[in-house]
Amino acid sequence: MPEIIIETISQFKPHEWVLIIMFAAIYLLRLFYTIFFSGRILIRRRNSRGSELVPLSLIMTFRNEEENLQANLPVILNIPNQKFELIVVDDFSMDNSLIVLGALKDKYEHLKYSSLSQETWFSVKMAQNIALKAAYYDWVMVVPPSVRKFSSTWLSSIISAINENAEVVVNYSNVAHTGKFYNLLYRAELFFQQLRSFGFIMNGLPYIVSEDNVAFKKNNYFLTGGYRNKVKESYANLELLVNSFIKKKKVRLIFGAGTAVLRSEPVTRLNFYDLLKKEVQIRKYLPLSRRIFISLEEFTRFALVPSAVIVFIFIPVLLLPLALLLSIISLLTMVIIKKAINRLNEHKLFLSSLIYALILPYFKLVYRFYFNRYSRKKKWKGKK
């Protein structure tokens, strides 16, 4: 068999060499991203601890979350031995959320709350702006009202990672496992979005895809002018602003179950599609260098298998080496996913994430093209 391959290689025509070089370039780039981006987060250095513990302002905005507030706020407010405050802003709820907050305020001095007096467009951003203005401490972090599962070391580990050289501390977040179809899709998609962004953080091209469980210096929000020209952007909120001031030497990544949080909330088809749209909106505002690297990484993931199939169609004798090369990169990917899931204690993600990694990149490419085209058409109509 090797003799046949060598003899065949010596007889390759120019167009066959072009196909081989094309596949080799895509393969090497994919291997590079797999090892030095996705894989690098598993061998990251431990963050240096701050010289003193920095108090934290947790901010939460909500609408009609009576049950979640009743179940989750006391658990957060009872976290011991940590100096923090929880600032809650009601986004014009129509249920008994304010009554729940009033009862809790009598018991917990470090709980503050306010509310929007009427329903308005882009009210989440307005509510967050109120919360950030009310925050007493220099560091803030968004906490959703549906947060149900977190480690006992959650806040202490984040606070200990804050030091004089940091401006952003990034941690993992997701929805809790329910086993339902769109819950599995949503969890896998958010897992891979964060895995990619964490890899870029480790390589000096930082950006975030979720505002939840990300601590940052409050002053940076006001230095960038707040939401200002981004107030009308749908789907994404504080991610847009954090990505405008996040710097490679000023960000700390904690990749582990100790600081991860899981939200307990239903996930529908619309939630899943909104997550895809949110990623598109976030990427629009990233610096050009980051957009190029992300697009190139995405292209190699999408093009690897089709390019191998094209080479096989025109040069069938290369089936064995092609299969071997694809097996190597598939095995590396599985090992990285497995180790990442173990690190985050997200064991129920393994099978669904493998299937998602194989199939969904092609769907996402088509969906992103459709969404971008629809957005441009809608924007053009709005100007008429």
Long-range contacts (C-beta under 8 A, 24 or more apart in sequence): 1-320, 4-317, 5-317, 5-318, 5-320, 5-321, 8-315, 8-317, 8-318, 12-315, 15-314, 16-314, 16-315, 19-310, 19-311, 19-314, 19-315, 20-311, 20-315, 20-318, 22-307, 23-307, 23-308, 23-310, 23-311, 23-322, 26-299, 26-300, 26-303, 26-304, 26-307, 27-304, 27-307, 27-325, 27-329, 29-296, 29-300, 30-300, 30-301, 30-304, 30-329, 31-329, 31-332, 33-199, 33-297, 33-300, 33-301, 34-329, 34-332, 34-333, 34-336, 35-332, 36-199, 36-203, 37-196, 37-199, 37-200, 37-202, 37-203, 37-297, 38-195, 38-196, 38-199, 38-333, 38-336, 38-340, 39-332, 39-336, 40-199, 40-202, 40-203, 41-195, 41-198, 41-199, 41-202, 41-253, 41-255, 41-340, 42-255, 42-336, 42-339, 42-340, 42-343, 44-202, 44-253, 44-255, 47-161, 47-252, 47-253, 47-254, 48-163, 49-160, 49-161, 49-163, 50-159, 50-160, 50-161, 50-162, 50-163, 50-164, 50-166, 51-163, 51-164, 53-82, 53-83, 53-159, 53-160, 54-137, 54-138, 54-139, 54-159, 54-162, 55-83, 55-84, 55-85, 55-137, 55-139, 55-159, 56-82, 56-83, 56-84, 56-85, 56-137, 56-139, 56-140, 56-141, 56-155, 56-158, 56-159, 56-215, 57-84, 57-85, 57-87, 57-135, 57-136, 57-137, 57-139, 57-140, 57-141, 57-218, 58-84, 58-85, 58-86, 58-87, 58-140, 58-141, 58-142, 58-143, 59-86, 59-87, 59-88, 59-89, 59-128, 59-131, 59-132, 59-135, 59-140, 59-141, 59-142, 59-143, 60-86, 60-87, 60-88, 60-89, 60-131, 60-142, 60-143, 60-144, 60-145, 61-88, 61-89, 61-90, 61-91, 61-124, 61-127, 61-128, 61-131, 62-88, 62-89, 62-90, 62-91, 62-93, 62-97, 62-144, 62-145, 63-90, 63-91, 63-92, 63-93, 63-123, 64-93, 64-94, 64-95, 64-97, 65-93, 65-95, 65-97, 65-145, 65-146, 66-93, 66-95, 66-96, 66-97, 66-100, 68-145, 68-146, 68-264, 69-97, 69-100, 69-101, 69-104, 69-145, 70-100, 71-148, 72-145, 72-146, 72-147, 72-148, 73-100, 73-101, 73-104, 73-111, 73-145, 74-104, 76-143, 76-147, 77-104, 77-108, 77-110, 77-111, 79-154, 79-155, 81-156, 82-155, 82-156, 82-159, 84-110, 84-137, 84-155, 84-159, 85-110, 85-111, 85-112, 85-135, 85-136, 85-137, 86-110, 86-111, 86-112, 86-143, 87-112, 87-113, 87-114, 87-131, 87-134, 87-135, 88-112, 88-113, 88-114, 88-131, 89-113, 89-114, 89-115, 89-116, 89-127, 89-128, 89-130, 89-131, 89-134, 90-114, 90-115, 90-116, 90-127, 91-115, 91-116, 91-123, 91-124, 91-127, 92-116, 92-117, 92-118, 92-119, 92-120, 92-123, 121-232, 122-227, 122-231, 122-232, 124-237, 125-227, 125-231, 125-237, 128-237, 128-238, 129-226, 129-227, 132-218, 132-221, 132-222, 132-226, 135-218, 137-218, 138-217, 138-218, 138-219, 139-215, 139-216, 139-217, 139-218, 140-215, 140-216, 140-217, 140-218, 140-221, 141-213, 141-214, 141-215, 141-216, 142-211, 142-212, 142-213, 142-214, 142-238, 143-212, 143-213, 143-261, 144-212, 144-263, 146-263, 146-264, 146-265, 147-261, 147-262, 147-263, 147-264, 148-176, 148-262, 148-263, 148-264, 149-176, 149-261, 149-262, 149-264, 150-260, 150-261, 150-262, 151-257, 151-258, 151-259, 151-260, 153-258, 153-259, 154-258, 154-259, 154-261, 157-254, 157-258, 157-259, 158-215, 158-254, 158-259, 161-252, 161-254, 162-215, 162-252, 163-252, 165-249, 165-250, 166-250, 166-251, 166-252, 167-216, 167-217, 167-220, 167-245, 167-246, 167-247, 167-250, 167-251, 168-206, 168-208, 168-214, 168-215, 168-216, 168-217, 168-242, 168-245, 168-246, 168-250, 168-251, 168-252, 169-214, 169-215, 169-216, 169-251, 169-252, 169-253, 169-254, 170-197, 170-198, 170-201, 170-206, 170-208, 170-214, 170-251, 170-252, 170-253, 170-254, 171-213, 171-214, 171-215, 171-254, 171-259, 171-260, 171-261, 172-213, 172-255, 172-256, 172-259, 172-260, 172-261, 172-344, 173-210, 173-212, 173-213, 173-260, 173-261, 173-262, 173-263, 174-260, 174-262, 174-263, 174-346, 175-262, 175-263, 175-264, 175-265, 175-267, 176-262, 176-263, 176-264, 177-348, 177-349, 178-266, 178-267, 180-267, 182-267, 182-268, 182-269, 182-271, 182-272, 183-267, 184-352, 185-272, 185-352, 185-356, 185-360, 186-267, 186-271, 186-272, 186-275, 187-346, 187-349, 187-352, 188-349, 188-352, 188-353, 188-355, 188-356, 188-357, 188-360, 189-272, 189-275, 189-276, 189-356, 189-360, 190-275, 191-346, 191-349, 191-353, 192-353, 192-356, 192-357, 193-275, 193-279, 195-340, 196-294, 196-297, 198-253, 198-255, 200-290, 200-293, 200-294, 201-248, 201-251, 201-253, 202-253, 204-248, 205-248, 205-289, 205-290, 205-293, 206-246, 206-247, 206-248, 206-251, 207-243, 207-246, 207-282, 207-286, 207-290, 208-239, 208-242, 208-243, 208-246, 209-239, 209-278, 209-279, 209-282, 210-239, 211-237, 211-238, 211-239, 211-242, 212-261, 212-263, 213-259, 213-260, 213-261, 214-238, 214-242, 216-242, 220-245, 230-285, 233-281, 234-277, 234-281, 235-274, 235-277, 235-278, 235-281, 236-278, 236-281, 236-282, 239-278, 239-282, 240-281, 240-282, 240-285, 243-282, 243-285, 243-286, 244-285, 255-340, 255-343, 255-344, 256-343, 256-344, 257-343, 257-344, 257-345, 260-344, 260-345, 260-346, 273-367, 276-364, 276-367, 276-368, 276-371, 277-371, 280-368, 280-371, 280-372, 298-361, 298-365, 301-361, 302-361, 302-362, 302-365, 304-329, 333-357
